[in-house]
């Protein structure tokens, strides 16, 4: 299994190559430099592996939520490669990638993921580690005020930038369910690659025209306007 993944939804920019379970990654914290960095990162990974796009089995990208511009960059890059090489695409949640990276480096089995969405809101999702070690969404992802998050009855760790901005509101809301929180975790293409490969195995790959970003805030706005 050979899969290329990209992630540009936050101030971090990264690309990763998954080859038969092994992941090589390029990662840089570089706000507003994504368009300059992402293609050289991809070229470097492919050159080191001696691969051309046509030799890949699939592509994966961070579909959001996140920065509108950042998510569009990842979507556009992957759509271009997919069209040129006639490859299927696995869209992966940014929140799931944050949870996956956490699970890959910690023993905890549940994560309350919060990304700062600005406008006094967070992108929110609760994930648990499944039997194979992959991040599994519990309930739905949402964009919400921190003091109104919905969550299942389990205990875990708070992760993501939202915990740095709204730690007081989230801690009060979740009470004893969160043992600690980590604010520095950002989504990485390595986790996108792992989840993308898993998604490909599960038949979640789509044609390039269906590889679209997910803007949770747009979804909420549409629902409210329809009421």
Kinemage of the C-alpha trace (Angstrom):
@kinemage 1
@onewidth
@group {chain A} dominant
@subgroup {mainchain}
@vectorlist {calphas} color= white
{ca unk a 1} P 0.000 0.000 0.000
{ca unk a 2} L 1.443 3.338 -1.092
{ca unk a 3} L -0.360 6.542 -0.152
{ca unk a 4} L 0.572 10.233 -0.187
{ca unk a 5} L -1.046 12.578 2.357
{ca unk a 6} L -1.051 16.344 2.883
{ca unk a 7} L -2.143 18.538 5.796
{ca unk a 8} L -2.345 22.361 5.684
{ca unk a 9} L -5.391 23.247 7.799
{ca unk a 10} L -3.553 25.124 10.577
{ca unk a 11} L -0.315 27.092 10.934
{ca unk a 12} L 1.542 23.801 10.408
{ca unk a 13} L 2.277 22.446 6.935
{ca unk a 14} L 3.135 18.813 6.284
{ca unk a 15} L 3.209 15.978 3.775
{ca unk a 16} L 3.672 12.268 4.395
{ca unk a 17} L 4.208 9.083 2.440
{ca unk a 18} L 2.780 5.786 3.710
{ca unk a 19} L 4.484 2.696 2.270
{ca unk a 20} L 3.403 -0.699 3.598
{ca unk a 21} L 2.939 0.541 7.151
{ca unk a 22} L 5.962 2.840 7.294
{ca unk a 23} L 5.465 6.622 7.300
{ca unk a 24} L 7.936 9.289 6.149
{ca unk a 25} L 6.926 12.874 6.883
{ca unk a 26} L 7.952 16.450 6.193
{ca unk a 27} L 6.608 18.921 8.758
{ca unk a 28} L 7.146 22.629 9.295
{ca unk a 29} L 5.488 25.232 11.479
{ca unk a 30} L 5.208 28.079 8.994
{ca unk a 31} L 2.084 30.263 9.041
{ca unk a 32} L 1.072 31.617 5.615
{ca unk a 33} L 3.889 29.709 3.848
{ca unk a 34} L 1.890 26.623 2.916
{ca unk a 35} L 1.654 27.325 -0.800
{ca unk a 36} L 5.445 27.657 -0.998
{ca unk a 37} L 6.224 24.604 1.109
{ca unk a 38} L 3.741 21.854 0.314
{ca unk a 39} L 4.795 20.965 -3.251
{ca unk a 40} L 8.545 20.849 -2.432
{ca unk a 41} L 7.691 18.627 0.549
{ca unk a 42} L 5.787 16.264 -1.724
{ca unk a 43} L 8.559 16.262 -4.340
{ca unk a 44} L 11.165 15.492 -1.665
{ca unk a 45} L 9.203 12.553 -0.252
{ca unk a 46} L 8.499 11.072 -3.671
{ca unk a 47} L 12.108 11.500 -4.822
{ca unk a 48} L 13.481 9.845 -1.674
{ca unk a 49} L 11.139 6.898 -2.202
{ca unk a 50} L 11.864 6.724 -5.931
{ca unk a 51} L 8.176 6.948 -6.756
{ca unk a 52} L 6.036 8.708 -9.325
{ca unk a 53} L 2.406 9.613 -8.594
{ca unk a 54} L 1.173 6.892 -10.949
{ca unk a 55} L 2.816 4.301 -8.691
{ca unk a 56} L 0.702 5.296 -5.688
{ca unk a 57} L -2.451 3.431 -4.707
{ca unk a 58} L -4.278 6.435 -3.280
{ca unk a 59} L -4.058 9.930 -1.835
{ca unk a 60} L -5.339 11.416 1.431
{ca unk a 61} L -5.837 14.954 2.647
{ca unk a 62} L -7.018 16.866 5.685
{ca unk a 63} L -10.569 17.804 4.672
{ca unk a 64} L -11.153 20.135 7.610
{ca unk a 65} L -12.261 21.653 9.816
{ca unk a 66} L -9.602 24.334 9.970
{ca unk a 67} L -8.516 27.501 8.256
{ca unk a 68} L -10.635 28.031 5.139
{ca unk a 69} L -7.540 28.944 3.119
{ca unk a 70} L -5.485 26.088 4.542
{ca unk a 71} L -8.127 23.466 3.885
{ca unk a 72} L -8.556 24.725 0.319
{ca unk a 73} L -4.803 24.437 -0.285
{ca unk a 74} L -4.736 20.768 0.732
{ca unk a 75} L -7.862 20.057 -1.288
{ca unk a 76} L -6.520 21.744 -4.408
{ca unk a 77} L -3.119 20.050 -4.245
{ca unk a 78} L -4.615 16.591 -3.809
{ca unk a 79} L -7.236 17.149 -6.506
{ca unk a 80} L -4.504 18.169 -8.944
{ca unk a 81} L -2.402 15.074 -8.248
{ca unk a 82} L -5.466 12.801 -8.319
{ca unk a 83} L -6.581 14.141 -11.692
{ca unk a 84} L -3.116 13.854 -13.191
{ca unk a 85} L -2.467 10.324 -11.952
{ca unk a 86} L -6.057 9.006 -11.924
{ca unk a 87} L -5.951 8.147 -8.207
{ca unk a 88} L -8.700 7.690 -5.606
{ca unk a 89} L -8.737 10.027 -2.602
{ca unk a 90} L -9.471 9.464 1.084
{ca unk a 91} L -10.713 12.620 2.875
{ca unk a 92} L -9.669 12.600 6.555
{ca unk a 93} L -10.970 14.777 9.388
{ca unk a 94} L -8.477 17.255 10.820
{ca unk a 95} L -9.807 16.532 14.316
{ca unk a 96} L -9.338 12.801 13.768
{ca unk a 97} L -5.729 13.431 12.747
{ca unk a 98} L -5.044 15.306 15.982
{ca unk a 99} L -6.573 12.444 17.961
{ca unk a 100} L -4.635 9.814 15.979
{ca unk a 101} L -1.307 11.518 16.560
{ca unk a 102} L -2.107 11.689 20.269
{ca unk a 103} L -3.073 8.006 20.443
{ca unk a 104} L 0.091 7.030 18.575
{ca unk a 105} L 2.232 8.593 21.305
{ca unk a 106} L 0.163 8.051 24.458
{ca unk a 107} L -1.590 5.217 26.271
{ca unk a 108} L -4.869 7.080 26.831
{ca unk a 109} L -7.920 5.686 25.040
{ca unk a 110} L -10.151 8.759 24.690
{ca unk a 111} L -9.521 12.333 23.530
{ca unk a 112} L -11.678 15.456 23.663
{ca unk a 113} L -10.364 17.401 20.663
{ca unk a 114} L -10.870 21.179 20.520
{ca unk a 115} L -9.424 23.457 17.826
{ca unk a 116} L -9.741 27.208 18.142
{ca unk a 117} L -12.257 28.255 15.465
{ca unk a 118} L -12.168 31.947 16.429
{ca unk a 119} L -15.403 33.957 16.605
{ca unk a 120} L -15.694 32.650 20.217
{ca unk a 121} L -16.132 29.069 19.008
{ca unk a 122} L -14.196 25.811 18.742
{ca unk a 123} L -14.149 22.893 16.346
{ca unk a 124} L -15.053 19.946 18.540
{ca unk a 125} L -14.917 16.155 18.349
{ca unk a 126} L -14.616 13.279 20.821
{ca unk a 127} L -12.550 10.276 19.770
{ca unk a 128} L -11.666 6.958 21.285
{ca unk a 129} L -9.017 4.411 20.326
{ca unk a 130} L -10.552 1.417 18.567
{ca unk a 131} L -9.319 -2.173 18.859
{ca unk a 132} L -6.805 -1.632 16.044
{ca unk a 133} L -5.457 1.610 17.537
{ca unk a 134} L -7.249 4.034 15.219
{ca unk a 135} L -9.145 7.177 16.227
{ca unk a 136} L -12.901 6.512 16.156
{ca unk a 137} L -15.381 9.396 16.321
{ca unk a 138} L -18.000 9.241 19.067
{ca unk a 139} L -21.058 11.294 18.184
{ca unk a 140} L -20.602 14.171 15.729
{ca unk a 141} L -18.014 16.842 15.023
{ca unk a 142} L -19.295 20.366 15.538
{ca unk a 143} L -18.454 24.041 15.694
{ca unk a 144} L -19.714 25.335 19.024
{ca unk a 145} L -19.081 27.717 21.916
{ca unk a 146} L -16.742 26.041 24.388
{ca unk a 147} L -19.273 26.215 27.201
{ca unk a 148} L -21.878 24.357 25.118
{ca unk a 149} L -19.918 21.298 23.929
{ca unk a 150} L -21.723 17.963 23.848
{ca unk a 151} L -19.890 14.833 24.927
{ca unk a 152} L -20.399 11.149 25.781
{ca unk a 153} L -20.123 9.743 29.288
{ca unk a 154} L -16.457 8.751 29.308
{ca unk a 155} L -13.146 10.021 30.629
{ca unk a 156} L -10.135 11.103 28.596
{ca unk a 157} L -7.625 13.815 27.794
{ca unk a 158} L -8.301 17.251 26.317
{ca unk a 159} L -6.133 18.040 23.293
{ca unk a 160} L -5.797 20.819 20.757
{ca unk a 161} L -5.476 24.595 20.532
{ca unk a 162} L -9.006 25.171 21.814
{ca unk a 163} L -7.908 23.990 25.237
{ca unk a 164} L -5.358 26.777 25.356
{ca unk a 165} L -7.911 29.486 24.598
{ca unk a 166} L -10.953 28.098 26.408
{ca unk a 167} L -9.495 25.877 29.130
{ca unk a 168} L -11.670 27.412 31.853
{ca unk a 169} L -14.926 26.936 29.953
{ca unk a 170} L -14.048 23.422 28.774
{ca unk a 171} L -12.802 22.264 32.160
{ca unk a 172} L -15.948 23.560 33.855
{ca unk a 173} L -18.169 21.928 31.250
{ca unk a 174} L -16.445 18.541 31.298
{ca unk a 175} L -15.864 18.462 35.047
{ca unk a 176} L -14.155 15.228 36.157
{ca unk a 177} L -14.151 13.647 32.686
{ca unk a 178} L -10.830 15.221 31.660
{ca unk a 179} L -7.740 14.176 33.596
{ca unk a 180} L -5.438 16.692 31.867
{ca unk a 181} L -5.147 18.665 28.663
{ca unk a 182} L -2.465 19.367 26.044
{ca unk a 183} L -2.692 22.512 23.942
{ca unk a 184} L 0.304 22.184 21.623
{ca unk a 185} L -0.924 19.352 19.405
{ca unk a 186} L -1.393 20.250 15.736
{ca unk a 187} L -2.615 18.007 12.908
{ca unk a 188} L 0.140 16.209 10.995
{ca unk a 189} L 0.223 14.547 7.602
{ca unk a 190} L 1.675 11.409 9.175
{ca unk a 191} L -1.602 10.852 11.021
{ca unk a 192} L -3.574 11.735 7.874
{ca unk a 193} L -1.568 9.060 6.051
{ca unk a 194} L -2.269 6.421 8.712
{ca unk a 195} L -5.975 7.187 8.769
{ca unk a 196} L -6.043 7.471 4.984
{ca unk a 197} L -4.531 4.030 4.548
{ca unk a 198} L -7.024 2.626 7.030
{ca unk a 199} L -9.868 4.373 5.239
{ca unk a 200} L -8.702 2.956 1.911
{ca unk a 201} L -8.788 -0.557 3.390
{ca unk a 202} L -12.343 0.088 4.588
{ca unk a 203} L -13.505 1.271 1.170
{ca unk a 204} L -13.754 4.969 2.079
{ca unk a 205} L -11.813 6.283 -0.925
{ca unk a 206} L -13.745 8.508 -3.318
{ca unk a 207} L -13.302 9.819 -6.843
{ca unk a 208} L -11.537 13.152 -7.149
{ca unk a 209} L -14.741 15.089 -7.827
{ca unk a 210} L -16.060 13.917 -4.454
{ca unk a 211} L -12.902 14.873 -2.548
{ca unk a 212} L -14.266 18.055 -1.032
{ca unk a 213} L -13.450 20.083 2.091
{ca unk a 214} L -15.721 20.091 5.131
{ca unk a 215} L -16.465 23.469 6.688
{ca unk a 216} L -18.357 22.824 9.901
{ca unk a 217} L -19.222 26.486 10.295
{ca unk a 218} L -20.832 26.552 6.829
{ca unk a 219} L -22.854 23.486 7.737
{ca unk a 220} L -24.147 25.124 10.891
{ca unk a 221} L -24.992 28.347 9.060
{ca unk a 222} L -26.978 26.447 6.462
{ca unk a 223} L -28.900 24.524 9.098
{ca unk a 224} L -29.798 27.690 10.968
{ca unk a 225} L -30.952 29.446 7.785
{ca unk a 226} L -33.168 26.520 6.894
{ca unk a 227} L -35.069 26.680 10.182
